Amino acid sequence: MLHTKQLFSIIALVAPFAIAAVATSMSSSSAVAAVQGPDLCIATGIDARPDDDKVGRGGCVYAAPDAPVLEADVCWDGKLATLKGTAPCLGYKRAYHVRHGEVLDPQTGEVAAYAPLADTCGIVPCSQMFQPVPVEDGTACCDPKTGDCFAPDANGNCTVGDITWCKELEKHNDGTVTCYE
């Protein structure tokens, strides 16, 4: 029978090897996670008005909740994201990771990065579409307490409510919007 002092000595000798074995088994998944750059949408922000020249704006644009998943590292130059590959980003470009996005041009590797938003109809009641009206998808600022939705301000920000993605969005002259199911 082992004495307590001897048992403690054996545990002290074996413990570092057990920890090393656990660390080794986890290192393959940890190494993959460590290779990814910071999230482009979080690090650079969102371009809330993607139709302008994007100068000084973020690397991602708002998108529907079902935006495509890309899971790729990109090089970002402040205006354009391109697939990174195995080489480091050159010059003033910085490496980031894009979870949601798509390759726009396979020749140049240009990437559109997306920041998916919650579905408006999951937060506030949406209207039924009774007639075919030409409407577009877009962002809406919706207050779940009141059920009211408004268009974002000129900079694409919400001054009231949460920013959501509205499929079939109709804007009204008073600044309110109606989202259809």
N, C-alpha and C positions, 0 to 999 in steps of 0.2 A: 504494500500500500504506500502511495506517495504522500509525503508530508506536504503541508500547505506551502512551505517555502520552496520545495522542489517543484511543485506544480506551477507556482507563479513563475519560476525561472524558465520552465519549458514554454509556458504561454508567451513570456517576454521574448524568447528566441524564435518562436514560430510566427508570432503576430506580424512582423514586418514582411515575411514571405507571403502570408495570406493577403495582406493589403496590396502587395505588388501584383499578385495574381489577379485580384479584382481590378486594379488599375489597368493592367495589361488587357484584360478582356473588354474593358470599357473604352480603351484608347482608340480603337478603330472608329467608333461612332463620334467620339469627342474630336478626333482629328478632322473628320468631315465637317463638323459644325464650326471648327476653328478656321477653316479655309474661307468660309463665307464672309463677305464684307458686310458693313452695316447696311441696314435696310434703306434703300434709296428714298422711299416715301417718308420715312421718319427723319432721316438725316437732312434731306434737302427741302422737304415740304411738298405741297400740292399746288399744281398750276390750276387754279380755279377757273381760269379763262383761257382754255387751250387754243382758242382761235386767234390770239394775238401773237406777238413775236417771241414770247417766253423769256424775254430778257429779265433776269433777276427773279425768276419764278422757280418753283420746285420741279423735281424730276418726274413726278407722277401726276396723273389726272384722275378725277373721280370717275367711277364706273359702277355698273350694276353689280348686285351681290354675286352673280354667277360669272364674274369676269374670269377669263382663262388663266390657268395657273402656268407660270413659266419656270420658276425656280432656277434662275441663272444669275451668274455674276456678270456685271456690266461695267464699262468705263464711262464715266459721266464727265462732260466738259463744261457743264453749266447750262447747256442748251440741248444737248443730244446724248442719248444713251446708246451704246453699241455693245454687242456681246464681247466679253472679255477674253475668253479662251484661256490658255495656260500661261501666256506671257503676262508680265505686269503691265499696267496701264502706262502709256507713254506721256511725257511732257507734263502738262498741268492737269491731265485727266486723273480722276480718283476712282477707285474701285468700290462698288456697292453691290448689294444683292437685291434682285427683283423677284418677289414671290408671285405676284399677279402681273401678267403682261403678255405681249406677243411680239414676234419678230415681224417688223413691217417690211424689211428688205433683206432677203437672204444674201444678196451680193455684198452689201455694206455692213450687214449685221445690225442695222438700226432697230431699236427696241422701243415699243410704247409700254410704259410702266403704268399700272393701274392701282388705284386705292379704292377697293370695293366699299360701297356704302350699304347700310341697312335698307331693306325694302320699305318704302313709305307705307304701303298697305299693311305692313306688319306692325306699324306704330300708331297710325291713325286710320279711321275708316276711309276707304276710297269709294268713289262713285262708280256706278255701273255705266258702261258705254252703251248707249241706245242707238246711236247713229254713227256711221263711219265719218269721223272728223280727222283731217290730217293733223296729227299731233306728234311731237318728238319726245324722246326720253330725255331726262335731265335731272338736275338737283332741285330739291325743294327743302325749305326750312319749315319743319313741322313741329308743332307743340303738342306732345302727347296728352297734356292736361286739358287743352281746349279743343283739340282736333283740327285746329286751323293750320293752313299751310301758306307760306309766302314765298315769293321769288327771292333768291339771294341778292345782296346789294351789288353795286357796280363792280366791286372787287371779287365777287364770288363768295362772299362770307355771309353767314347767318347772323342777323342781329336779334332774331327771335327764334326759339326752338332749336331742334337738332337738324343737322344736315342729313338728308336721306336721298335715296335714288328713286325717282318716280318714273315708272314706265307709263307712257301715254300721258304726258303733262300738258295741261292747257293753262296758259298765262292769261290773267285778266287785267284790265286797265287800272284797277285799284291796288295792284301789287300782290293780290292773292293768286293762288294757283289751285287747280283741281287735278287730282290724280285719279286716273281710271283703272279699274281692275281689268 
